[in-house]
Amino acid sequence: MALKQRLSQKQLQRLSPQQIQLMKLLQVPTIALEARIKEELEANPALEEGPEGDEMDDEFADLQNDDADDYEDNSADDEFSIEDYLDDDDIPDYKLYANNSSADDEEREMPLSGGASFQDLLLEQLGMRVLSDTQKTIAENIIGNIDDDGYLRREVYAIVDDLAFTQNIQTNEDEVEDMLDIVQSFEPAGVGATNLQECLMIQLQRKEETENVALAKQLISKMMDEFSKKHYTKICQRLDITEEKLKEVLDEILKLNPRPGNSLSDSTKVVQNIVADFQITNEDGKLELTLNGRNAPQLKVSNEYKQMLRAYSETKGKANKDAVQFVKQKLDGAKWFIDAIKQRQMTLYSTMDAIMEYQKEYFLTGDETKLKPMILKDISDIVGLDISTISRVANSKYVQTQFGTFLLKSFFSESLTTESGEEVSSREVKKILSDAIEAEDKRKPLADEKLAKLLKDKGYNIARRTVAKYREQLGIPVARLRKEL
C-alpha cells in the first residue's frame, strides 16, 4: 500500500479557556456566586477584592507585550495561547480534570445536612432496649435498610443473607421478624413498615379503639385496593355503612402519616433559601430591572503582582523565564476572571431585560393569562446570544416581582392557536385548566374529556390527550383520585 501526501484545510471551532470560564459562571446562581469568587481568590494570589482602578493600564500592557517578545518560543503565531509561556510543571487548572459531560448539562449539587440523621434517632431508641449482641446487630441492620420515608424496602430473607455474608451471623427469618417488630414499636408510629398498608395499620393499632378506628382497621386490612382507587360505593356496601359514616372513617385515616420518616428527618434537613438574581419593580406603570450584585464583590488585579512583573522584566535572560511565566499566568487568570464576572453580569441583565420587555403585560399585572408564548429562540434573537447561553441563564436564575419569586424558565412556554386564530401561551391554558379543576364538584370531578370540552367552549381547541399531559405537568391526579365524599 503506497503512502500518499495530501494537503487539506480544516476549520475548527474551539472554546478558549475564557469562554469556558464564562459559560460555567453563567450557570452559577447568585446564592453560590460568592463561594465561587472566594474559591478563585484563594487559588489566584494575583486576584484581590477592592475597587478596580486603572489596573490594566498601557504601561502594564506594554510590559506584557515586551516580555512576550523575549520569552515566547513561537512569536509568529497570531493567536494567543497560554501554552506559549507555560512549561510542563505549570499546567493551567482547566487541563487537569476530565469533563465527561456536555457543556449544556445543568449542574446540580446535593446539599449536605448536619446533625443526627433519621437512622441515628432510631439507633438511639434501640440503645434503650436490653438485647443480646446478635439481636442488636440484626436490629441495626434493619434500621440501616430503612429509607428516609420510614419504610423497610428490603425483604427479610435478603437481610438474613446480608447478615451471613457481611457480619458472619447465622440467623433465620423468624429472628429477623422479631427484631423488626421491635423496630416497628419505635417512634414515630409506622416506622419500619414494608408497605403503606402495614404503615397505616401500625398507626391505627396504637390508637384508642373507637368505632371509627375499628372500621378504619377493617377498611385498611381488607379493602386497601378499593380505598386507594376511591371506590367508595363498594366500601360502603361491604362495611354496611352510610356515606356520612364512611366520611368519618376516612377522616380518621387521613390523620395518619403515610411517610413517618419525615417527622424525624425534616428537622435535620437543610432549608434551601432562594435568593433572587433579579428584581423587577413597578414604578407608576414603568418597569425597573435591577441585578442582585450582593454576592459579587468588586475585584481587581493585584498591584504587587504587577510590580513583580515589572521587576522581572528589567532583568532579561533565561533565568527569569520561569518566574515571568508564573506571574503572567496569574495576572492573565485574574484579568480573565474579572472580565468573565463583568460579562456574566451584562449577559444576565440583557437576557432578563429582554424577557421583561417580552412579557411586559404580565409583569405589570401579574395575570398569568397575559403571558405570551415565548421560546428560547425568541430571546436569543433579541439579545444576539446563542440559545444555549439563554438556556443556562433561564434554568438556574430567579426573578423577584411584586407577585412572587419565579424561576426564569417558567416564563417560557409553547404557543397554541385558538379558534379565532389568536396565539396564546400553553401556560394560559394550564391556568384555566387548574382553575376549572379547583372549582369542580369534588363529589363528581371532571374527567379529561369534560375538561377538553370545557376548554373548547372557551375557544381552546385541545385534544383530550393534551389535557391529560397538561394535568400531569400540573401534578393533578385523574378524576377518580380527586373524588371526595
BAVO-853452 format. One record per residue (C-alpha): x, y, z; residue number from 1; residue in one letter. Coordinates in Angstrom, 2 decimals, m for minus. Layout:
! BAVO-853452
{pt {X, Y, Z}, NUM, "A"} ...
! end
This chain:
! BAVO-853452
{pt {0.00, 0.00, 0.00}, 1, "M"} {pt {1.56, 3.26, m1.12}, 2, "A"} {pt {1.71, 6.23, 1.20}, 3, "L"} {pt {0.31, 9.45, m0.20}, 4, "K"} {pt {0.81, 13.00, 0.93}, 5, "Q"} {pt {m2.23, 15.19, 0.88}, 6, "R"} {pt {m2.75, 18.85, 1.72}, 7, "L"} {pt {m6.07, 19.64, 3.37}, 8, "S"} {pt {m7.56, 22.63, 5.16}, 9, "Q"} {pt {m9.92, 22.37, 8.12}, 10, "K"} {pt {m11.83, 24.99, 10.05}, 11, "Q"} {pt {m12.28, 24.10, 13.71}, 12, "L"} {pt {m14.17, 25.99, 16.39}, 13, "Q"} {pt {m12.79, 25.64, 19.90}, 14, "R"} {pt {m13.78, 27.31, 23.12}, 15, "L"} {pt {m11.00, 29.30, 24.74}, 16, "S"} {pt {m10.34, 28.99, 28.50}, 17, "P"} {pt {m12.03, 32.40, 28.94}, 18, "Q"} {pt {m15.20, 31.24, 27.15}, 19, "Q"} {pt {m15.33, 28.04, 29.18}, 20, "I"} {pt {m14.99, 30.07, 32.36}, 21, "Q"} {pt {m17.81, 32.41, 31.30}, 22, "L"} {pt {m20.14, 29.52, 30.45}, 23, "M"} {pt {m19.58, 28.00, 33.88}, 24, "K"} {pt {m20.13, 31.33, 35.64}, 25, "L"} {pt {m23.41, 31.84, 33.77}, 26, "L"} {pt {m24.78, 28.68, 35.36}, 27, "Q"} {pt {m23.87, 29.79, 38.88}, 28, "V"} {pt {m26.85, 31.39, 40.69}, 29, "P"} {pt {m26.34, 34.48, 42.85}, 30, "T"} {pt {m26.52, 32.49, 46.09}, 31, "I"} {pt {m23.47, 30.40, 45.00}, 32, "A"} {pt {m21.52, 33.18, 43.28}, 33, "L"} {pt {m19.82, 34.40, 46.44}, 34, "E"} {pt {m18.40, 30.93, 47.14}, 35, "A"} {pt {m17.14, 30.68, 43.55}, 36, "R"} {pt {m15.39, 34.06, 43.81}, 37, "I"} {pt {m13.81, 33.11, 47.16}, 38, "K"} {pt {m12.56, 29.90, 45.57}, 39, "E"} {pt {m10.88, 31.90, 42.79}, 40, "E"} {pt {m9.41, 34.40, 45.28}, 41, "L"} {pt {m7.80, 31.54, 47.20}, 42, "E"} {pt {m6.47, 29.89, 44.04}, 43, "A"} {pt {m5.06, 33.02, 42.40}, 44, "N"} {pt {m2.98, 35.41, 44.56}, 45, "P"} {pt {m2.97, 37.97, 41.71}, 46, "A"} {pt {m6.71, 38.49, 42.23}, 47, "L"} {pt {m7.83, 40.75, 45.08}, 48, "E"} {pt {m11.02, 42.27, 46.43}, 49, "E"} {pt {m11.41, 46.01, 46.14}, 50, "G"} {pt {m12.47, 48.79, 43.77}, 51, "P"} {pt {m10.84, 48.46, 40.38}, 52, "E"} {pt {m8.73, 51.44, 39.35}, 53, "G"} {pt {m6.61, 51.81, 36.26}, 54, "D"} {pt {m5.19, 48.37, 36.86}, 55, "E"} {pt {m4.58, 47.18, 33.33}, 56, "M"} {pt {m3.01, 50.43, 32.11}, 57, "D"} {pt {m0.92, 50.96, 28.99}, 58, "D"} {pt {2.34, 50.54, 30.90}, 59, "E"} {pt {1.30, 47.13, 32.18}, 60, "F"} {pt {0.07, 46.04, 28.74}, 61, "A"} {pt {3.38, 47.16, 27.21}, 62, "D"} {pt {5.27, 45.12, 29.80}, 63, "L"} {pt {3.32, 42.02, 28.86}, 64, "Q"} {pt {3.94, 42.60, 25.17}, 65, "N"} {pt {7.66, 43.25, 25.67}, 66, "D"} {pt {8.09, 40.13, 27.75}, 67, "D"} {pt {6.15, 38.12, 25.27}, 68, "A"} {pt {8.60, 39.14, 22.54}, 69, "D"} {pt {11.53, 37.98, 24.71}, 70, "D"} {pt {10.16, 34.72, 26.02}, 71, "Y"} {pt {7.61, 33.33, 23.57}, 72, "E"} {pt {9.04, 30.43, 21.60}, 73, "D"} {pt {6.76, 30.96, 18.61}, 74, "N"} {pt {6.16, 34.67, 18.02}, 75, "S"} {pt {4.78, 34.03, 14.54}, 76, "A"} {pt {1.52, 32.76, 16.00}, 77, "D"} {pt {m1.13, 35.47, 15.82}, 78, "D"} {pt {m3.49, 33.53, 18.08}, 79, "E"} {pt {m2.82, 33.89, 21.78}, 80, "F"} {pt {m2.02, 30.66, 23.55}, 81, "S"} {pt {m1.24, 30.39, 27.22}, 82, "I"} {pt {0.92, 27.35, 26.41}, 83, "E"} {pt {3.47, 29.70, 24.84}, 84, "D"} {pt {4.74, 30.67, 28.25}, 85, "Y"} {pt {3.86, 27.64, 30.37}, 86, "L"} {pt {6.23, 24.76, 31.00}, 87, "D"} {pt {5.22, 21.20, 31.90}, 88, "D"} {pt {5.37, 21.94, 35.63}, 89, "D"} {pt {2.83, 24.76, 35.47}, 90, "D"} {pt {m0.22, 23.50, 33.60}, 91, "I"} {pt {m3.41, 25.59, 33.74}, 92, "P"} {pt {m6.11, 24.22, 36.03}, 93, "D"} {pt {m8.65, 23.70, 33.25}, 94, "Y"} {pt {m6.38, 21.00, 31.73}, 95, "K"} {pt {m6.08, 18.99, 34.92}, 96, "L"} {pt {m9.56, 17.48, 35.03}, 97, "Y"} {pt {m11.67, 15.29, 32.77}, 98, "A"} {pt {m15.06, 16.56, 31.72}, 99, "N"} {pt {m17.32, 13.74, 30.59}, 100, "N"} {pt {m20.48, 15.83, 30.45}, 101, "S"} {pt {m21.96, 18.08, 27.84}, 102, "S"} {pt {m21.48, 21.82, 28.03}, 103, "A"} {pt {m25.27, 22.13, 28.15}, 104, "D"} {pt {m25.67, 19.84, 31.16}, 105, "D"} {pt {m27.17, 21.59, 34.14}, 106, "E"} {pt {m25.02, 21.27, 37.24}, 107, "E"} {pt {m26.81, 20.19, 40.36}, 108, "R"} {pt {m25.30, 19.85, 43.81}, 109, "E"} {pt {m26.72, 17.78, 46.64}, 110, "M"} {pt {m26.88, 19.82, 49.87}, 111, "P"} {pt {m25.35, 18.12, 52.90}, 112, "L"} {pt {m27.10, 18.42, 56.23}, 113, "S"} {pt {m25.60, 18.29, 59.67}, 114, "G"} {pt {m26.97, 16.91, 62.92}, 115, "G"} {pt {m28.39, 13.50, 63.74}, 116, "A"} {pt {m29.78, 11.51, 60.84}, 117, "S"} {pt {m33.09, 9.64, 60.82}, 118, "F"} {pt {m31.24, 6.35, 61.39}, 119, "Q"} {pt {m29.31, 7.89, 64.32}, 120, "D"} {pt {m32.58, 8.73, 66.07}, 121, "L"} {pt {m33.80, 5.15, 65.62}, 122, "L"} {pt {m30.50, 3.76, 66.90}, 123, "L"} {pt {m30.87, 5.97, 69.97}, 124, "E"} {pt {m34.20, 4.27, 70.74}, 125, "Q"} {pt {m32.62, 0.87, 70.08}, 126, "L"} {pt {m29.98, 1.64, 72.71}, 127, "G"} {pt {m32.71, 1.79, 75.35}, 128, "M"} {pt {m33.66, m1.87, 74.74}, 129, "R"} {pt {m31.99, m4.77, 76.53}, 130, "V"} {pt {m30.83, m7.08, 73.74}, 131, "L"} {pt {m28.05, m9.54, 73.06}, 132, "S"} {pt {m25.18, m8.51, 70.80}, 133, "D"} {pt {m26.56, m10.63, 67.96}, 134, "T"} {pt {m30.06, m9.19, 68.34}, 135, "Q"} {pt {m28.66, m5.70, 68.44}, 136, "K"} {pt {m26.65, m6.29, 65.24}, 137, "T"} {pt {m29.75, m7.63, 63.48}, 138, "I"} {pt {m31.80, m4.59, 64.56}, 139, "A"} {pt {m29.03, m2.21, 63.46}, 140, "E"} {pt {m29.00, m3.89, 60.03}, 141, "N"} {pt {m32.78, m3.44, 59.78}, 142, "I"} {pt {m32.51, 0.23, 60.70}, 143, "I"} {pt {m29.75, 0.69, 58.14}, 144, "G"} {pt {m32.14, m0.56, 55.45}, 145, "N"} {pt {m34.94, 1.86, 56.39}, 146, "I"} {pt {m35.25, 4.74, 53.93}, 147, "D"} {pt {m35.94, 8.41, 54.67}, 148, "D"} {pt {m39.70, 7.84, 54.34}, 149, "D"} {pt {m39.52, 5.34, 57.22}, 150, "G"} {pt {m40.08, 2.18, 55.15}, 151, "Y"} {pt {m38.09, m1.07, 55.11}, 152, "L"} {pt {m37.62, m1.69, 51.41}, 153, "R"} {pt {m35.55, m4.88, 51.74}, 154, "R"} {pt {m37.02, m8.37, 52.07}, 155, "E"} {pt {m36.48, m10.25, 55.33}, 156, "V"} {pt {m34.82, m13.21, 53.59}, 157, "Y"} {pt {m32.36, m10.77, 51.96}, 158, "A"} {pt {m31.47, m9.33, 55.37}, 159, "I"} {pt {m30.76, m12.89, 56.59}, 160, "V"} {pt {m28.33, m13.33, 53.67}, 161, "D"} {pt {m26.73, m9.94, 54.31}, 162, "D"} {pt {m26.04, m10.82, 57.94}, 163, "L"} {pt {m24.49, m14.15, 56.94}, 164, "A"} {pt {m22.19, m12.68, 54.29}, 165, "F"} {pt {m21.22, m9.35, 55.89}, 166, "T"} {pt {m21.44, m9.99, 59.65}, 167, "Q"} {pt {m20.93, m13.78, 59.71}, 168, "N"} {pt {m24.12, m14.05, 61.78}, 169, "I"} {pt {m26.23, m17.16, 61.20}, 170, "Q"} {pt {m29.86, m16.28, 61.81}, 171, "T"} {pt {m33.30, m17.03, 60.34}, 172, "N"} {pt {m36.32, m15.13, 59.14}, 173, "E"} {pt {m38.24, m15.63, 62.42}, 174, "D"} {pt {m35.48, m13.97, 64.45}, 175, "E"} {pt {m35.26, m11.07, 61.99}, 176, "V"} {pt {m39.07, m10.70, 62.12}, 177, "E"} {pt {m38.86, m10.48, 65.94}, 178, "D"} {pt {m36.31, m7.67, 65.71}, 179, "M"} {pt {m38.42, m5.96, 63.04}, 180, "L"} {pt {m41.38, m5.98, 65.46}, 181, "D"} {pt {m39.19, m4.16, 67.98}, 182, "I"} {pt {m38.12, m1.56, 65.42}, 183, "V"} {pt {m41.76, m1.08, 64.39}, 184, "Q"} {pt {m42.58, m0.23, 68.00}, 185, "S"} {pt {m40.28, 2.82, 67.84}, 186, "F"} {pt {m41.41, 6.38, 67.34}, 187, "E"} {pt {m42.80, 7.69, 65.09}, 188, "P"} {pt {m45.62, 5.18, 64.69}, 189, "A"} {pt {m45.42, 3.34, 61.38}, 190, "G"} {pt {m41.64, 3.33, 61.07}, 191, "V"} {pt {m40.18, 0.08, 59.73}, 192, "G"} {pt {m43.31, m0.87, 57.77}, 193, "A"} {pt {m42.75, m2.70, 54.49}, 194, "T"} {pt {m45.64, m1.01, 52.65}, 195, "N"} {pt {m48.30, 1.67, 53.05}, 196, "L"} {pt {m50.96, m0.77, 54.24}, 197, "Q"} {pt {m48.76, m2.05, 57.08}, 198, "E"} {pt {m47.68, 1.51, 57.93}, 199, "C"} {pt {m51.29, 2.67, 58.38}, 200, "L"} {pt {m52.24, m0.47, 60.34}, 201, "M"} {pt {m49.36, 0.04, 62.80}, 202, "I"} {pt {m50.56, 3.57, 63.47}, 203, "Q"} {pt {m54.22, 2.52, 63.84}, 204, "L"} {pt {m53.28, m0.22, 66.32}, 205, "Q"} {pt {m51.78, 2.43, 68.61}, 206, "R"} {pt {m54.99, 4.46, 68.62}, 207, "K"} {pt {m57.78, 4.12, 71.16}, 208, "E"} {pt {m60.28, 1.52, 69.95}, 209, "E"} {pt {m63.30, 3.58, 68.90}, 210, "T"} {pt {m65.99, 2.62, 66.38}, 211, "E"} {pt {m64.34, 4.70, 63.65}, 212, "N"} {pt {m60.89, 3.25, 64.38}, 213, "V"} {pt {m62.29, m0.30, 64.26}, 214, "A"} {pt {m63.92, 0.43, 60.90}, 215, "L"} {pt {m60.72, 2.02, 59.65}, 216, "A"} {pt {m58.80, m1.15, 60.54}, 217, "K"} {pt {m61.29, m3.25, 58.57}, 218, "Q"} {pt {m61.06, m0.90, 55.62}, 219, "L"} {pt {m57.24, m0.85, 55.52}, 220, "I"} {pt {m56.77, m4.57, 56.18}, 221, "S"} {pt {m59.46, m5.90, 53.81}, 222, "K"} {pt {m60.19, m3.18, 51.27}, 223, "M"} {pt {m56.90, m1.41, 50.66}, 224, "M"} {pt {m57.23, m1.70, 46.88}, 225, "D"} {pt {m60.73, m0.17, 46.90}, 226, "E"} {pt {m59.53, 2.56, 49.28}, 227, "F"} {pt {m56.55, 3.52, 47.07}, 228, "S"} {pt {m58.83, 3.67, 44.00}, 229, "K"} {pt {m61.54, 5.57, 45.89}, 230, "K"} {pt {m64.29, 3.05, 45.16}, 231, "H"} {pt {m66.39, 4.46, 47.98}, 232, "Y"} {pt {m69.67, 2.82, 46.93}, 233, "T"} {pt {m68.14, m0.66, 47.19}, 234, "K"} {pt {m66.62, 0.16, 50.58}, 235, "I"} {pt {m69.97, 1.35, 51.96}, 236, "C"} {pt {m71.64, m1.83, 50.76}, 237, "Q"} {pt {m69.03, m4.18, 52.23}, 238, "R"} {pt {m68.83, m2.37, 55.57}, 239, "L"} {pt {m72.59, m1.82, 55.57}, 240, "D"} {pt {m72.27, 1.86, 56.48}, 241, "I"} {pt {m73.59, 5.13, 55.08}, 242, "T"} {pt {m71.52, 7.66, 53.14}, 243, "E"} {pt {m71.65, 10.00, 56.15}, 244, "E"} {pt {m70.13, 7.29, 58.36}, 245, "K"} {pt {m67.53, 6.48, 55.72}, 246, "L"} {pt {m66.52, 10.14, 55.68}, 247, "K"} {pt {m65.85, 9.96, 59.44}, 248, "E"} {pt {m63.75, 6.81, 58.94}, 249, "V"} {pt {m61.77, 8.44, 56.12}, 250, "L"} {pt {m61.15, 11.49, 58.30}, 251, "D"} {pt {m59.64, 9.12, 60.89}, 252, "E"} {pt {m57.35, 7.59, 58.26}, 253, "I"} {pt {m56.34, 10.97, 56.83}, 254, "L"} {pt {m54.92, 11.90, 60.26}, 255, "K"} {pt {m52.29, 9.16, 59.82}, 256, "L"} {pt {m48.83, 9.81, 58.40}, 257, "N"} {pt {m48.09, 7.85, 55.19}, 258, "P"} {pt {m44.40, 8.86, 55.42}, 259, "R"} {pt {m43.46, 8.53, 59.11}, 260, "P"} {pt {m39.77, 9.10, 58.43}, 261, "G"} {pt {m40.44, 12.72, 57.51}, 262, "N"} {pt {m41.50, 13.65, 61.03}, 263, "S"} {pt {m37.98, 12.89, 62.28}, 264, "L"} {pt {m35.87, 13.71, 59.24}, 265, "S"} {pt {m37.40, 17.13, 58.50}, 266, "D"} {pt {m35.65, 18.67, 61.48}, 267, "S"} {pt {m32.24, 17.64, 60.15}, 268, "T"} {pt {m32.71, 18.78, 56.56}, 269, "K"} {pt {m31.15, 21.97, 55.29}, 270, "V"} {pt {m33.64, 24.54, 54.07}, 271, "V"} {pt {m32.51, 25.93, 50.73}, 272, "Q"} {pt {m33.37, 29.61, 50.61}, 273, "N"} {pt {m33.96, 31.12, 47.18}, 274, "I"} {pt {m32.02, 34.29, 46.52}, 275, "V"} {pt {m33.42, 36.18, 43.54}, 276, "A"} {pt {m30.88, 37.09, 40.86}, 277, "D"} {pt {m33.08, 39.91, 39.56}, 278, "F"} {pt {m35.73, 42.23, 40.94}, 279, "Q"} {pt {m38.49, 43.88, 38.91}, 280, "I"} {pt {m40.39, 46.81, 40.40}, 281, "T"} {pt {m43.32, 48.74, 39.02}, 282, "N"} {pt {m42.77, 52.49, 39.34}, 283, "E"} {pt {m46.03, 54.14, 38.27}, 284, "D"} {pt {m46.50, 51.80, 35.32}, 285, "G"} {pt {m42.82, 51.73, 34.38}, 286, "K"} {pt {m40.90, 48.53, 34.98}, 287, "L"} {pt {m37.48, 48.84, 36.63}, 288, "E"} {pt {m34.99, 45.95, 36.48}, 289, "L"} {pt {m32.13, 45.59, 38.95}, 290, "T"} {pt {m29.48, 42.87, 39.11}, 291, "L"} {pt {m28.69, 41.41, 42.52}, 292, "N"} {pt {m24.98, 42.00, 43.00}, 293, "G"} {pt {m24.74, 41.44, 46.74}, 294, "R"} {pt {m22.64, 38.28, 46.35}, 295, "N"} {pt {m20.36, 39.74, 43.67}, 296, "A"} {pt {m17.70, 41.86, 45.42}, 297, "P"} {pt {m15.53, 44.24, 43.43}, 298, "Q"} {pt {m12.36, 42.61, 42.14}, 299, "L"} {pt {m9.04, 43.95, 40.91}, 300, "K"} {pt {m5.66, 42.77, 39.69}, 301, "V"} {pt {m3.00, 42.76, 42.39}, 302, "S"} {pt {m0.61, 45.74, 42.23}, 303, "N"} {pt {2.01, 43.59, 43.95}, 304, "E"} {pt {2.00, 41.11, 41.09}, 305, "Y"} {pt {2.12, 43.90, 38.51}, 306, "K"} {pt {5.18, 45.34, 40.23}, 307, "Q"} {pt {6.66, 41.86, 40.39}, 308, "M"} {pt {6.31, 41.53, 36.61}, 309, "L"} {pt {7.95, 44.94, 36.12}, 310, "R"} {pt {10.88, 43.87, 38.32}, 311, "A"} {pt {11.41, 40.63, 36.44}, 312, "Y"} {pt {11.09, 42.40, 33.09}, 313, "S"} {pt {14.06, 44.65, 33.91}, 314, "E"} {pt {16.34, 41.62, 34.16}, 315, "T"} {pt {16.45, 39.84, 30.83}, 316, "K"} {pt {17.66, 36.30, 30.46}, 317, "G"} {pt {16.56, 32.71, 30.63}, 318, "K"} {pt {16.99, 32.61, 34.42}, 319, "A"} {pt {13.87, 34.68, 34.90}, 320, "N"} {pt {11.78, 32.81, 32.34}, 321, "K"} {pt {10.01, 30.54, 34.86}, 322, "D"} {pt {9.23, 33.45, 37.19}, 323, "A"} {pt {7.88, 35.59, 34.34}, 324, "V"} {pt {5.76, 32.69, 33.10}, 325, "Q"} {pt {4.25, 32.13, 36.55}, 326, "F"} {pt {3.46, 35.82, 37.14}, 327, "V"} {pt {1.96, 36.18, 33.65}, 328, "K"} {pt {m0.25, 33.16, 34.19}, 329, "Q"} {pt {m1.63, 34.53, 37.47}, 330, "K"} {pt {m2.12, 38.05, 36.09}, 331, "L"} {pt {m3.86, 36.76, 32.97}, 332, "D"} {pt {m6.02, 34.47, 35.10}, 333, "G"} {pt {m7.04, 37.39, 37.32}, 334, "A"} {pt {m7.88, 39.59, 34.36}, 335, "K"} {pt {m9.85, 36.80, 32.65}, 336, "W"} {pt {m11.87, 36.16, 35.80}, 337, "F"} {pt {m12.69, 39.86, 36.29}, 338, "I"} {pt {m13.74, 40.13, 32.65}, 339, "D"} {pt {m15.82, 36.94, 32.96}, 340, "A"} {pt {m17.67, 38.30, 36.01}, 341, "I"} {pt {m18.40, 41.55, 34.17}, 342, "K"} {pt {m19.54, 39.65, 31.09}, 343, "Q"} {pt {m21.72, 37.43, 33.27}, 344, "R"} {pt {m23.50, 40.41, 34.79}, 345, "Q"} {pt {m24.01, 42.03, 31.38}, 346, "M"} {pt {m25.36, 38.78, 29.89}, 347, "T"} {pt {m27.73, 38.23, 32.79}, 348, "L"} {pt {m29.04, 41.79, 32.66}, 349, "Y"} {pt {m29.56, 41.85, 28.89}, 350, "S"} {pt {m31.32, 38.46, 28.95}, 351, "T"} {pt {m33.65, 39.40, 31.81}, 352, "M"} {pt {m34.33, 42.80, 30.27}, 353, "D"} {pt {m35.42, 41.11, 27.03}, 354, "A"} {pt {m37.70, 38.71, 28.96}, 355, "I"} {pt {m39.18, 41.62, 30.94}, 356, "M"} {pt {m39.99, 43.58, 27.78}, 357, "E"} {pt {m41.34, 40.50, 26.01}, 358, "Y"} {pt {m43.67, 39.68, 28.94}, 359, "Q"} {pt {m44.27, 43.30, 29.95}, 360, "K"} {pt {m48.03, 42.91, 30.27}, 361, "E"} {pt {m47.63, 40.05, 32.73}, 362, "Y"} {pt {m45.05, 41.84, 34.90}, 363, "F"} {pt {m47.38, 44.84, 35.09}, 364, "L"} {pt {m50.49, 42.87, 36.06}, 365, "T"} {pt {m49.38, 39.51, 37.43}, 366, "G"} {pt {m52.12, 37.85, 35.39}, 367, "D"} {pt {m50.83, 34.51, 34.08}, 368, "E"} {pt {m53.28, 34.63, 31.18}, 369, "T"} {pt {m51.32, 37.66, 29.92}, 370, "K"} {pt {m48.18, 35.56, 29.40}, 371, "L"} {pt {m47.25, 35.46, 25.73}, 372, "K"} {pt {m45.89, 32.31, 24.05}, 373, "P"} {pt {m42.10, 32.55, 24.34}, 374, "M"} {pt {m39.32, 30.13, 23.45}, 375, "I"} {pt {m35.55, 30.37, 23.92}, 376, "L"} {pt {m35.03, 31.40, 20.30}, 377, "K"} {pt {m37.26, 34.47, 20.77}, 378, "D"} {pt {m34.95, 35.86, 23.46}, 379, "I"} {pt {m31.84, 34.63, 21.65}, 380, "S"} {pt {m32.80, 36.68, 18.58}, 381, "D"} {pt {m33.40, 39.80, 20.68}, 382, "I"} {pt {m30.15, 39.79, 22.67}, 383, "V"} {pt {m27.99, 38.25, 19.95}, 384, "G"} {pt {m26.72, 35.38, 22.08}, 385, "L"} {pt {m26.69, 31.65, 21.44}, 386, "D"} {pt {m29.74, 29.62, 22.52}, 387, "I"} {pt {m27.53, 27.51, 24.83}, 388, "S"} {pt {m26.47, 30.70, 26.65}, 389, "T"} {pt {m30.09, 31.77, 27.15}, 390, "I"} {pt {m30.86, 28.26, 28.41}, 391, "S"} {pt {m28.07, 28.47, 31.01}, 392, "R"} {pt {m29.46, 31.75, 32.31}, 393, "V"} {pt {m33.10, 30.61, 32.32}, 394, "A"} {pt {m32.53, 27.25, 34.01}, 395, "N"} {pt {m30.84, 28.49, 37.16}, 396, "S"} {pt {m31.90, 32.08, 37.83}, 397, "K"} {pt {m34.79, 33.58, 39.78}, 398, "Y"} {pt {m36.56, 36.93, 39.47}, 399, "V"} {pt {m38.37, 38.66, 42.31}, 400, "Q"} {pt {m41.57, 40.53, 41.40}, 401, "T"} {pt {m44.41, 42.04, 43.40}, 402, "Q"} {pt {m46.37, 38.87, 42.59}, 403, "F"} {pt {m43.76, 36.43, 43.87}, 404, "G"} {pt {m40.34, 34.96, 43.05}, 405, "T"} {pt {m40.14, 32.77, 39.94}, 406, "F"} {pt {m37.63, 30.68, 38.02}, 407, "L"} {pt {m36.95, 32.30, 34.65}, 408, "L"} {pt {m37.70, 29.14, 32.70}, 409, "K"} {pt {m41.29, 29.25, 33.99}, 410, "S"} {pt {m41.94, 32.20, 31.66}, 411, "F"} {pt {m41.09, 30.12, 28.59}, 412, "F"} {pt {m43.98, 28.22, 27.03}, 413, "S"} {pt {m45.25, 26.81, 23.75}, 414, "E"} {pt {m47.86, 28.57, 21.66}, 415, "S"} {pt {m51.38, 27.37, 20.95}, 416, "L"} {pt {m53.87, 28.73, 18.45}, 417, "T"} {pt {m57.46, 29.44, 19.49}, 418, "T"} {pt {m60.48, 29.01, 17.25}, 419, "E"} {pt {m60.29, 32.72, 16.46}, 420, "S"} {pt {m56.71, 32.29, 15.20}, 421, "G"} {pt {m55.10, 34.05, 18.18}, 422, "E"} {pt {m51.84, 32.62, 19.56}, 423, "E"} {pt {m51.86, 32.01, 23.30}, 424, "V"} {pt {m49.37, 30.57, 25.77}, 425, "S"} {pt {m49.73, 26.98, 26.96}, 426, "S"} {pt {m49.29, 28.40, 30.46}, 427, "R"} {pt {m52.50, 30.39, 29.99}, 428, "E"} {pt {m54.32, 27.16, 29.14}, 429, "V"} {pt {m52.82, 25.43, 32.19}, 430, "K"} {pt {m54.06, 28.26, 34.40}, 431, "K"} {pt {m57.61, 27.92, 33.05}, 432, "I"} {pt {m57.37, 24.13, 33.46}, 433, "L"} {pt {m56.14, 24.47, 37.04}, 434, "S"} {pt {m58.91, 26.93, 37.92}, 435, "D"} {pt {m61.55, 24.62, 36.40}, 436, "A"} {pt {m60.35, 21.65, 38.46}, 437, "I"} {pt {m60.18, 23.75, 41.62}, 438, "E"} {pt {m63.79, 24.87, 41.12}, 439, "A"} {pt {m65.19, 21.42, 40.22}, 440, "E"} {pt {m67.61, 19.46, 42.36}, 441, "D"} {pt {m65.30, 17.08, 44.22}, 442, "K"} {pt {m68.11, 14.54, 44.54}, 443, "R"} {pt {m68.17, 14.36, 40.73}, 444, "K"} {pt {m64.77, 15.57, 39.47}, 445, "P"} {pt {m64.35, 16.41, 35.80}, 446, "L"} {pt {m62.83, 13.73, 33.59}, 447, "A"} {pt {m60.27, 14.70, 30.94}, 448, "D"} {pt {m62.92, 14.50, 28.22}, 449, "E"} {pt {m65.13, 17.00, 30.05}, 450, "K"} {pt {m62.15, 19.27, 30.71}, 451, "L"} {pt {m61.31, 19.21, 27.00}, 452, "A"} {pt {m64.94, 20.16, 26.19}, 453, "K"} {pt {m64.84, 22.95, 28.78}, 454, "L"} {pt {m61.69, 24.38, 27.17}, 455, "L"} {pt {m63.19, 24.03, 23.72}, 456, "K"} {pt {m66.23, 26.03, 24.85}, 457, "D"} {pt {m63.80, 28.79, 25.87}, 458, "K"} {pt {m62.21, 28.75, 22.42}, 459, "G"} {pt {m59.24, 26.46, 23.11}, 460, "Y"} {pt {m59.47, 23.51, 20.73}, 461, "N"} {pt {m57.30, 21.00, 22.63}, 462, "I"} {pt {m57.34, 17.22, 22.41}, 463, "A"} {pt {m58.07, 15.07, 25.46}, 464, "R"} {pt {m54.53, 13.64, 25.47}, 465, "R"} {pt {m53.12, 17.20, 25.56}, 466, "T"} {pt {m55.39, 17.99, 28.52}, 467, "V"} {pt {m54.06, 14.86, 30.25}, 468, "A"} {pt {m50.47, 15.97, 29.55}, 469, "K"} {pt {m51.05, 19.44, 30.99}, 470, "Y"} {pt {m52.86, 17.97, 34.01}, 471, "R"} {pt {m49.91, 15.68, 34.74}, 472, "E"} {pt {m47.47, 18.59, 34.35}, 473, "Q"} {pt {m49.51, 20.47, 36.97}, 474, "L"} {pt {m49.26, 17.47, 39.30}, 475, "G"} {pt {m53.05, 16.94, 39.34}, 476, "I"} {pt {m54.30, 13.30, 39.57}, 477, "P"} {pt {m57.02, 11.78, 37.39}, 478, "V"} {pt {m60.69, 12.48, 38.16}, 479, "A"} {pt {m61.22, 9.21, 40.05}, 480, "R"} {pt {m58.46, 10.06, 42.52}, 481, "L"} {pt {m59.80, 13.59, 43.05}, 482, "R"} {pt {m63.17, 12.31, 44.24}, 483, "K"} {pt {m64.25, 13.30, 47.76}, 484, "E"} {pt {m67.33, 12.47, 49.86}, 485, "L"} 
! end
